[in-house]
Amino acid sequence: MTAHSDASAMKPRPRRALGTLMPKGLYTRSLLIVILPMLLLQSIVALIFMERHWERTTQMLSSAVAQDIAALAEMRNAFPELAQREILMRIAKDELSFDVEFLLYQPLPASRPPPLFFILEGLLSKEIASRIDRPFWVDTRSDDRRIEVRVKFDDEVMRFRTHTSRAYASNSHIFLVWMVVASILLIIVSILFLRNQIRPILQLAHAAENLGKGRPVANFQPRGAQEVRNATQAFFAMRDRIEKQIEQRTTMLAGVSHDLRTVLTRLRLQIALLPKSDETSDLGADVDEMERMLEGYLAFARGDAGEAAQPLDVAALLKSVGANAKRTGVAPQISFSGDPMVTARPDALKRAVGNLVTNALRFGSKVTVDGRHENGHLVITVDDNGPGVPDDMREDVFRPFLRLDQARNLDHPGSGLGLTIARDVARGHGGDVELSKSPLGGLRARLYIPS
């Protein structure tokens, strides 16, 4: 049973293989849905036309020409006199549109292989062979407008020449030309129509992307088919609910922040009125730590989603983060390459980078910060030489309030929200934060966002 299952799993799946070959864009797939059936239909029509009409018509015309040639050849045998031959030549020219000549003591030209795509010579030769039991030679290639047939008799050769149109449907290609021209016009109309139908979908996707990145969605109106309009209306309703929820949460957090800060301020004032001692210093440190933790909790709950995205100088932002970090006693090495201007939420991005740098400084004595803006992405890499994070816990550290054992002491205070906030900010911009092994021996945090 297991072997059978493994063998079945190893077999290629045609549907999956076809899915990998298909284009990914809706516009291209829609064009294929329109164009492929059209091309298939035209191929079938052209094949049927070539097989049933063009070739059969040519065969019938060639058969008629072969019958006339056979009749004139029989007349030559029936009327061998010279005067009778002149009558034969006149009847052939006036009634049958044939130019007939008699060539004395001339052999037939050497035979040539039939042309590959021109069917007239083969069909005409076949029809003549079925009606005349004599050697003959057919030439349809020396002159595009005339056909020449030579029939060998005992002492002479009888040469027949007539217009190609008598044996060949020469205007049949006009049908194919019109079919191709009509197809091109239909494809152009389909492209223009599909472009107008796909554009509202692309605009809706762009608006949803901007909303996810915290950018304003302006000048966007429902357009296109009814289904697209319904999806746009649902998008507007979702946006309004999200904005209302953010406004309510921000108002609630502002009230909670005000009430808690009032209590902390009162505690700090009461501690200041007490006599100076080790106990009061410890109480003051605890109040400061509570205030820092409160700021972290509020920042995590708030998420900075209400901040508008705007042009931002990332190089200046990194320098500012480095200057703030320098106050801790360890100055990180800052570098940046590429265009420094990106569109992002300044305070949120600064908080995310600051959290990564603070986390690196907390556990390492050497920290480097490298920023790059290229190929439409902003990438900020923070490396340290600290103890790092085990491979199996690099995703767990992004969970709120999770602190590793190395941080569970008074020398490394914190709320366990630094990396969580950094990832939330990055994902709010359409990017992410990834952790890996640093070349310095510690942890590498890589923040990237599309710009």
C-alpha positions as a Python dict, from the first residue, in 0.01 Angstrom:
ca = {
    (1, 'M'): (0, 0, 0),
    (2, 'T'): (281, 239, 86),
    (3, 'A'): (478, 156, -228),
    (4, 'H'): (170, 215, -441),
    (5, 'S'): (111, 551, -272),
    (6, 'D'): (475, 655, -328),
    (7, 'A'): (455, 558, -694),
    (8, 'S'): (136, 755, -737),
    (9, 'A'): (292, 1057, -573),
    (10, 'M'): (591, 1041, -809),
    (11, 'K'): (373, 1049, -1122),
    (12, 'P'): (352, 1395, -1281),
    (13, 'R'): (18, 1562, -1254),
    (14, 'P'): (-91, 1705, -1592),
    (15, 'R'): (-310, 1968, -1430),
    (16, 'R'): (-26, 2096, -1211),
    (17, 'A'): (216, 2095, -1506),
    (18, 'L'): (-34, 2290, -1715),
    (19, 'G'): (-77, 2538, -1430),
    (20, 'T'): (295, 2609, -1425),
    (21, 'L'): (293, 2679, -1800),
    (22, 'M'): (-9, 2906, -1791),
    (23, 'P'): (52, 3281, -1754),
    (24, 'K'): (-20, 3420, -1410),
    (25, 'G'): (-181, 3751, -1509),
    (26, 'L'): (-560, 3779, -1543),
    (27, 'Y'): (-526, 3998, -1852),
    (28, 'T'): (-307, 3744, -2034),
    (29, 'R'): (-529, 3453, -1933),
    (30, 'S'): (-839, 3638, -2053),
    (31, 'L'): (-670, 3702, -2388),
    (32, 'L'): (-588, 3333, -2418),
    (33, 'I'): (-951, 3243, -2343),
    (34, 'V'): (-1057, 3465, -2634),
    (35, 'I'): (-774, 3404, -2881),
    (36, 'L'): (-713, 3029, -2849),
    (37, 'P'): (-1071, 2920, -2940),
    (38, 'M'): (-1065, 3168, -3229),
    (39, 'L'): (-738, 3028, -3362),
    (40, 'L'): (-861, 2673, -3315),
    (41, 'L'): (-1184, 2748, -3501),
    (42, 'Q'): (-997, 2917, -3786),
    (43, 'S'): (-753, 2630, -3812),
    (44, 'I'): (-1040, 2382, -3842),
    (45, 'V'): (-1221, 2603, -4096),
    (46, 'A'): (-903, 2649, -4299),
    (47, 'L'): (-832, 2275, -4292),
    (48, 'I'): (-1186, 2191, -4403),
    (49, 'F'): (-1172, 2460, -4669),
    (50, 'M'): (-840, 2337, -4805),
    (51, 'E'): (-951, 1976, -4798),
    (52, 'R'): (-1313, 2000, -4908),
    (53, 'H'): (-1326, 2310, -5123),
    (54, 'W'): (-994, 2425, -5259),
    (55, 'E'): (-846, 2083, -5335),
    (56, 'R'): (-1175, 1939, -5461),
    (57, 'T'): (-1244, 2241, -5679),
    (58, 'T'): (-895, 2217, -5825),
    (59, 'Q'): (-947, 1847, -5887),
    (60, 'M'): (-1275, 1908, -6070),
    (61, 'L'): (-1123, 2180, -6286),
    (62, 'S'): (-820, 1963, -6361),
    (63, 'S'): (-1054, 1678, -6455),
    (64, 'A'): (-1234, 1904, -6704),
    (65, 'V'): (-904, 2015, -6858),
    (66, 'A'): (-787, 1654, -6882),
    (67, 'Q'): (-1115, 1560, -7057),
    (68, 'D'): (-1066, 1838, -7313),
    (69, 'I'): (-707, 1730, -7376),
    (70, 'A'): (-817, 1368, -7415),
    (71, 'A'): (-1094, 1471, -7659),
    (72, 'L'): (-854, 1678, -7871),
    (73, 'A'): (-606, 1390, -7873),
    (74, 'E'): (-880, 1156, -7999),
    (75, 'M'): (-976, 1411, -8264),
    (76, 'R'): (-612, 1413, -8381),
    (77, 'N'): (-629, 1037, -8430),
    (78, 'A'): (-965, 1061, -8607),
    (79, 'F'): (-863, 1343, -8842),
    (80, 'P'): (-497, 1296, -8939),
    (81, 'E'): (-508, 1525, -9245),
    (82, 'L'): (-336, 1867, -9227),
    (83, 'A'): (-650, 2063, -9317),
    (84, 'Q'): (-842, 1874, -9055),
    (85, 'R'): (-577, 1959, -8798),
    (86, 'E'): (-622, 2330, -8871),
    (87, 'I'): (-992, 2289, -8798),
    (88, 'L'): (-899, 2104, -8477),
    (89, 'M'): (-668, 2386, -8370),
    (90, 'R'): (-937, 2647, -8443),
    (91, 'I'): (-1203, 2457, -8249),
    (92, 'A'): (-960, 2409, -7958),
    (93, 'K'): (-885, 2781, -7944),
    (94, 'D'): (-1236, 2918, -8000),
    (95, 'E'): (-1441, 2667, -7806),
    (96, 'L'): (-1205, 2525, -7545),
    (97, 'S'): (-952, 2809, -7494),
    (98, 'F'): (-659, 2582, -7585),
    (99, 'D'): (-357, 2674, -7798),
    (100, 'V'): (-268, 2352, -7980),
    (101, 'E'): (54, 2293, -8173),
    (102, 'F'): (208, 1991, -8338),
    (103, 'L'): (584, 1949, -8285),
    (104, 'L'): (750, 1706, -8526),
    (105, 'Y'): (1021, 1473, -8408),
    (106, 'Q'): (1064, 1634, -8064),
    (107, 'P'): (1103, 1417, -7755),
    (108, 'L'): (925, 1496, -7430),
    (109, 'P'): (1121, 1705, -7180),
    (110, 'A'): (1267, 1530, -6880),
    (111, 'S'): (1026, 1478, -6594),
    (112, 'R'): (1067, 1682, -6275),
    (113, 'P'): (970, 1603, -5917),
    (114, 'P'): (631, 1746, -5823),
    (115, 'P'): (631, 2067, -5616),
    (116, 'L'): (586, 2029, -5242),
    (117, 'F'): (297, 2270, -5178),
    (118, 'F'): (152, 2331, -5526),
    (119, 'I'): (-109, 2059, -5581),
    (120, 'L'): (-215, 2148, -5938),
    (121, 'E'): (60, 1961, -6121),
    (122, 'G'): (1, 1640, -5929),
    (123, 'L'): (-377, 1649, -5967),
    (124, 'L'): (-362, 1737, -6338),
    (125, 'S'): (-107, 1463, -6409),
    (126, 'K'): (-327, 1212, -6230),
    (127, 'E'): (-636, 1311, -6429),
    (128, 'I'): (-452, 1303, -6764),
    (129, 'A'): (-300, 963, -6686),
    (130, 'S'): (-648, 823, -6620),
    (131, 'R'): (-774, 938, -6965),
    (132, 'I'): (-475, 915, -7202),
    (133, 'D'): (-273, 599, -7246),
    (134, 'R'): (29, 777, -7391),
    (135, 'P'): (344, 940, -7257),
    (136, 'F'): (284, 1301, -7154),
    (137, 'W'): (455, 1588, -6976),
    (138, 'V'): (295, 1860, -6762),
    (139, 'D'): (447, 2202, -6683),
    (140, 'T'): (274, 2435, -6436),
    (141, 'R'): (581, 2620, -6309),
    (142, 'S'): (746, 2789, -6609),
    (143, 'D'): (464, 3043, -6640),
    (144, 'D'): (236, 3129, -6350),
    (145, 'R'): (-46, 3223, -6585),
    (146, 'R'): (-38, 2929, -6827),
    (147, 'I'): (-33, 2550, -6818),
    (148, 'E'): (147, 2345, -7079),
    (149, 'V'): (78, 1978, -7151),
    (150, 'R'): (261, 1769, -7412),
    (151, 'V'): (134, 1432, -7534),
    (152, 'K'): (369, 1199, -7729),
    (153, 'F'): (248, 1030, -8043),
    (154, 'D'): (448, 809, -8277),
    (155, 'D'): (609, 1077, -8494),
    (156, 'E'): (515, 1401, -8322),
    (157, 'V'): (428, 1573, -7997),
    (158, 'M'): (96, 1749, -7947),
    (159, 'R'): (137, 2056, -7725),
    (160, 'F'): (-158, 2207, -7532),
    (161, 'R'): (-144, 2544, -7358),
    (162, 'T'): (-423, 2712, -7162),
    (163, 'H'): (-477, 2957, -6875),
    (164, 'T'): (-401, 2834, -6525),
    (165, 'S'): (-741, 2951, -6404),
    (166, 'R'): (-906, 2675, -6612),
    (167, 'A'): (-751, 2407, -6389),
    (168, 'Y'): (-678, 2584, -6064),
    (169, 'A'): (-892, 2783, -5817),
    (170, 'S'): (-637, 3064, -5801),
    (171, 'N'): (-854, 3306, -5603),
    (172, 'S'): (-918, 3069, -5313),
    (173, 'H'): (-647, 3234, -5104),
    (174, 'I'): (-865, 3547, -5085),
    (175, 'F'): (-1086, 3360, -4838),
    (176, 'L'): (-787, 3284, -4618),
    (177, 'V'): (-667, 3645, -4639),
    (178, 'W'): (-1005, 3776, -4534),
    (179, 'M'): (-1021, 3523, -4252),
    (180, 'V'): (-678, 3632, -4121),
    (181, 'V'): (-765, 4003, -4151),
    (182, 'A'): (-1095, 3950, -3970),
    (183, 'S'): (-915, 3757, -3696),
    (184, 'I'): (-663, 4036, -3645),
    (185, 'L'): (-944, 4291, -3618),
    (186, 'L'): (-1131, 4072, -3368),
    (187, 'I'): (-816, 4023, -3161),
    (188, 'I'): (-756, 4400, -3153),
    (189, 'V'): (-1115, 4459, -3041),
    (190, 'S'): (-1076, 4187, -2776),
    (191, 'I'): (-754, 4343, -2646),
    (192, 'L'): (-913, 4687, -2617),
    (193, 'F'): (-1225, 4548, -2453),
    (194, 'L'): (-1038, 4326, -2207),
    (195, 'R'): (-802, 4608, -2115),
    (196, 'N'): (-1099, 4822, -2016),
    (197, 'Q'): (-1245, 4533, -1817),
    (198, 'I'): (-920, 4441, -1641),
    (199, 'R'): (-822, 4799, -1552),
    (200, 'P'): (-1084, 4833, -1268),
    (201, 'I'): (-961, 4504, -1119),
    (202, 'L'): (-601, 4627, -1126),
    (203, 'Q'): (-709, 4955, -968),
    (204, 'L'): (-892, 4766, -694),
    (205, 'A'): (-582, 4552, -629),
    (206, 'H'): (-366, 4866, -617),
    (207, 'A'): (-608, 5033, -374),
    (208, 'A'): (-609, 4725, -149),
    (209, 'E'): (-228, 4720, -155),
    (210, 'N'): (-212, 5089, -58),
    (211, 'L'): (-460, 5031, 223),
    (212, 'G'): (-248, 4743, 352),
    (213, 'K'): (60, 4966, 348),
    (214, 'G'): (-118, 5248, 529),
    (215, 'R'): (-122, 5477, 225),
    (216, 'P'): (-427, 5687, 139),
    (217, 'V'): (-669, 5550, -121),
    (218, 'A'): (-770, 5854, -324),
    (219, 'N'): (-956, 5912, -652),
    (220, 'F'): (-1084, 5557, -669),
    (221, 'Q'): (-1436, 5508, -799),
    (222, 'P'): (-1630, 5187, -878),
    (223, 'R'): (-1597, 5101, -1248),
    (224, 'G'): (-1625, 4805, -1481),
    (225, 'A'): (-1861, 4509, -1468),
    (226, 'Q'): (-2122, 4470, -1197),
    (227, 'E'): (-1919, 4204, -1014),
    (228, 'V'): (-1618, 4437, -1002),
    (229, 'R'): (-1837, 4721, -876),
    (230, 'N'): (-1974, 4495, -603),
    (231, 'A'): (-1620, 4400, -500),
    (232, 'T'): (-1524, 4770, -493),
    (233, 'Q'): (-1823, 4854, -274),
    (234, 'A'): (-1728, 4569, -39),
    (235, 'F'): (-1372, 4707, -31),
    (236, 'F'): (-1501, 5053, 64),
    (237, 'A'): (-1718, 4903, 340),
    (238, 'M'): (-1420, 4706, 473),
    (239, 'R'): (-1200, 5017, 466),
    (240, 'D'): (-1461, 5217, 658),
    (241, 'R'): (-1495, 4944, 922),
    (242, 'I'): (-1117, 4921, 964),
    (243, 'E'): (-1079, 5297, 996),
    (244, 'K'): (-1364, 5313, 1247),
    (245, 'Q'): (-1216, 5031, 1451),
    (246, 'I'): (-873, 5197, 1450),
    (247, 'E'): (-1025, 5527, 1556),
    (248, 'Q'): (-1214, 5362, 1842),
    (249, 'R'): (-906, 5171, 1957),
    (250, 'T'): (-688, 5481, 1937),
    (251, 'T'): (-938, 5677, 2145),
    (252, 'M'): (-956, 5399, 2402),
    (253, 'L'): (-577, 5368, 2420),
    (254, 'A'): (-539, 5743, 2457),
    (255, 'G'): (-774, 5732, 2758),
    (256, 'V'): (-594, 5431, 2911),
    (257, 'S'): (-256, 5595, 2852),
    (258, 'H'): (-371, 5918, 3017),
    (259, 'D'): (-512, 5740, 3322),
    (260, 'L'): (-206, 5519, 3373),
    (261, 'R'): (37, 5807, 3324),
    (262, 'T'): (-155, 6004, 3584),
    (263, 'V'): (-108, 5723, 3837),
    (264, 'L'): (262, 5686, 3749),
    (265, 'T'): (316, 6061, 3778),
    (266, 'R'): (153, 6058, 4121),
    (267, 'L'): (375, 5767, 4227),
    (268, 'R'): (686, 5946, 4102),
    (269, 'L'): (584, 6261, 4294),
    (270, 'Q'): (530, 6066, 4614),
    (271, 'I'): (869, 5894, 4575),
    (272, 'A'): (1034, 6233, 4522),
    (273, 'L'): (889, 6356, 4852),
    (274, 'L'): (1034, 6063, 5045),
    (275, 'P'): (1383, 6083, 5196),
    (276, 'K'): (1660, 5967, 4961),
    (277, 'S'): (1756, 5604, 5016),
    (278, 'D'): (1828, 5285, 4828),
    (279, 'E'): (1466, 5186, 4857),
    (280, 'T'): (1337, 5508, 4696),
    (281, 'S'): (1592, 5472, 4414),
    (282, 'D'): (1470, 5120, 4346),
    (283, 'L'): (1110, 5241, 4353),
    (284, 'G'): (1197, 5520, 4104),
    (285, 'A'): (1366, 5265, 3875),
    (286, 'D'): (1058, 5044, 3895),
    (287, 'V'): (834, 5337, 3800),
    (288, 'D'): (1060, 5420, 3504),
    (289, 'E'): (1051, 5057, 3394),
    (290, 'M'): (671, 5052, 3426),
    (291, 'E'): (650, 5362, 3209),
    (292, 'R'): (876, 5208, 2944),
    (293, 'M'): (669, 4891, 2950),
    (294, 'L'): (351, 5095, 2921),
    (295, 'E'): (488, 5273, 2616),
    (296, 'G'): (577, 4939, 2461),
    (297, 'Y'): (233, 4791, 2525),
    (298, 'L'): (60, 5097, 2385),
    (299, 'A'): (284, 5100, 2079),
    (300, 'F'): (211, 4733, 2017),
    (301, 'A'): (-165, 4773, 2063),
    (302, 'R'): (-179, 5094, 1861),
    (303, 'G'): (28, 4957, 1577),
    (304, 'D'): (78, 5307, 1428),
    (305, 'A'): (-188, 5221, 1169),
    (306, 'G'): (-331, 5570, 1189),
    (307, 'E'): (-6, 5728, 1070),
    (308, 'A'): (-6, 5836, 706),
    (309, 'A'): (268, 5723, 472),
    (310, 'Q'): (484, 5999, 328),
    (311, 'P'): (823, 6049, 161),
    (312, 'L'): (1100, 5962, 405),
    (313, 'D'): (1480, 5994, 402),
    (314, 'V'): (1589, 5652, 526),
    (315, 'A'): (1958, 5746, 547),
    (316, 'A'): (1873, 6031, 786),
    (317, 'L'): (1645, 5798, 982),
    (318, 'L'): (1926, 5545, 1032),
    (319, 'K'): (2161, 5819, 1148),
    (320, 'S'): (1899, 5935, 1399),
    (321, 'V'): (1853, 5579, 1527),
    (322, 'G'): (2230, 5544, 1556),
    (323, 'A'): (2257, 5872, 1750),
    (324, 'N'): (1990, 5757, 1994),
    (325, 'A'): (2158, 5419, 2037),
    (326, 'K'): (2495, 5583, 2103),
    (327, 'R'): (2365, 5706, 2435),
    (328, 'T'): (2369, 5348, 2563),
    (329, 'G'): (2747, 5341, 2531),
    (330, 'V'): (2776, 5134, 2209),
    (331, 'A'): (2769, 5321, 1879),
    (332, 'P'): (2643, 5104, 1589),
    (333, 'Q'): (2813, 5128, 1250),
    (334, 'I'): (2567, 5283, 1004),
    (335, 'S'): (2585, 5250, 622),
    (336, 'F'): (2337, 5310, 341),
    (337, 'S'): (2338, 5271, -38),
    (338, 'G'): (2086, 5361, -308),
    (339, 'D'): (1816, 5625, -323),
    (340, 'P'): (1742, 5730, 38),
    (341, 'M'): (1386, 5849, -38),
    (342, 'V'): (1103, 5599, 13),
    (343, 'T'): (732, 5627, 95),
    (344, 'A'): (660, 5490, 443),
    (345, 'R'): (519, 5577, 785),
    (346, 'P'): (811, 5762, 947),
    (347, 'D'): (739, 5705, 1316),
    (348, 'A'): (647, 5340, 1266),
    (349, 'L'): (956, 5263, 1059),
    (350, 'K'): (1180, 5447, 1303),
    (351, 'R'): (1031, 5251, 1593),
    (352, 'A'): (1081, 4920, 1408),
    (353, 'V'): (1446, 4991, 1323),
    (354, 'G'): (1504, 5129, 1671),
    (355, 'N'): (1366, 4812, 1827),
    (356, 'L'): (1598, 4597, 1613),
    (357, 'V'): (1901, 4809, 1701),
    (358, 'T'): (1806, 4818, 2071),
    (359, 'N'): (1766, 4441, 2074),
    (360, 'A'): (2108, 4401, 1910),
    (361, 'L'): (2276, 4644, 2154),
    (362, 'R'): (2117, 4467, 2448),
    (363, 'F'): (2303, 4144, 2378),
    (364, 'G'): (2601, 4243, 2164),
    (365, 'S'): (2905, 4466, 2200),
    (366, 'K'): (2933, 4528, 1825),
    (367, 'V'): (2640, 4621, 1603),
    (368, 'T'): (2627, 4713, 1232),
    (369, 'V'): (2328, 4859, 1048),
    (370, 'D'): (2325, 4841, 668),
    (371, 'G'): (2050, 4992, 454),
    (372, 'R'): (2000, 4931, 82),
    (373, 'H'): (1737, 5063, -156),
    (374, 'E'): (1737, 4880, -489),
    (375, 'N'): (1505, 4689, -723),
    (376, 'G'): (1198, 4845, -564),
    (377, 'H'): (1274, 4723, -210),
    (378, 'L'): (1418, 4882, 100),
    (379, 'V'): (1628, 4636, 302),
    (380, 'I'): (1771, 4719, 645),
    (381, 'T'): (2004, 4460, 802),
    (382, 'V'): (2107, 4472, 1169),
    (383, 'D'): (2394, 4242, 1277),
    (384, 'D'): (2537, 4187, 1624),
    (385, 'N'): (2800, 3966, 1789),
    (386, 'G'): (2579, 3853, 2077),
    (387, 'P'): (2472, 3500, 2170),
    (388, 'G'): (2214, 3488, 1889),
    (389, 'V'): (1890, 3293, 1884),
    (390, 'P'): (1859, 2914, 1834),
    (391, 'D'): (1729, 2811, 1495),
    (392, 'D'): (1419, 2647, 1638),
    (393, 'M'): (1319, 2966, 1823),
    (394, 'R'): (1366, 3228, 1550),
    (395, 'E'): (995, 3238, 1480),
    (396, 'D'): (892, 3206, 1844),
    (397, 'V'): (1070, 3529, 1942),
    (398, 'F'): (817, 3724, 1735),
    (399, 'R'): (538, 3616, 1966),
    (400, 'P'): (419, 3895, 2199),
    (401, 'F'): (569, 3904, 2550),
    (402, 'L'): (807, 3614, 2480),
    (403, 'R'): (1153, 3662, 2632),
    (404, 'L'): (1440, 3420, 2605),
    (405, 'D'): (1622, 3295, 2913),
    (406, 'Q'): (1918, 3523, 2842),
    (407, 'A'): (1694, 3828, 2885),
    (408, 'R'): (1522, 3725, 3205),
    (409, 'N'): (1726, 3932, 3442),
    (410, 'L'): (1740, 4290, 3564),
    (411, 'D'): (2036, 4374, 3345),
    (412, 'H'): (1824, 4328, 3035),
    (413, 'P'): (1487, 4490, 3097),
    (414, 'G'): (1214, 4480, 2837),
    (415, 'S'): (859, 4381, 2764),
    (416, 'G'): (925, 4117, 2497),
    (417, 'L'): (750, 4325, 2229),
    (418, 'G'): (1042, 4476, 2038),
    (419, 'L'): (1064, 4216, 1761),
    (420, 'T'): (686, 4176, 1753),
    (421, 'I'): (637, 4547, 1688),
    (422, 'A'): (914, 4548, 1427),
    (423, 'R'): (751, 4264, 1233),
    (424, 'D'): (405, 4423, 1260),
    (425, 'V'): (542, 4748, 1120),
    (426, 'A'): (720, 4569, 836),
    (427, 'R'): (413, 4366, 745),
    (428, 'G'): (201, 4678, 768),
    (429, 'H'): (421, 4817, 489),
    (430, 'G'): (387, 4497, 283),
    (431, 'G'): (722, 4348, 393),
    (432, 'D'): (854, 4136, 678),
    (433, 'V'): (1136, 4080, 929),
    (434, 'E'): (1353, 3769, 906),
    (435, 'L'): (1616, 3637, 1148),
    (436, 'S'): (1930, 3443, 1056),
    (437, 'K'): (2290, 3383, 1160),
    (438, 'S'): (2501, 3699, 1156),
    (439, 'P'): (2851, 3713, 1004),
    (440, 'L'): (2954, 3875, 1335),
    (441, 'G'): (2861, 3556, 1518),
    (442, 'G'): (2533, 3669, 1671),
    (443, 'L'): (2191, 3745, 1525),
    (444, 'R'): (2103, 3906, 1193),
    (445, 'A'): (1767, 4082, 1165),
    (446, 'R'): (1666, 4170, 808),
    (447, 'L'): (1375, 4413, 760),
    (448, 'Y'): (1251, 4464, 405),
    (449, 'I'): (957, 4656, 263),
    (450, 'P'): (852, 4734, -95),
    (451, 'S'): (911, 5094, -190),
}
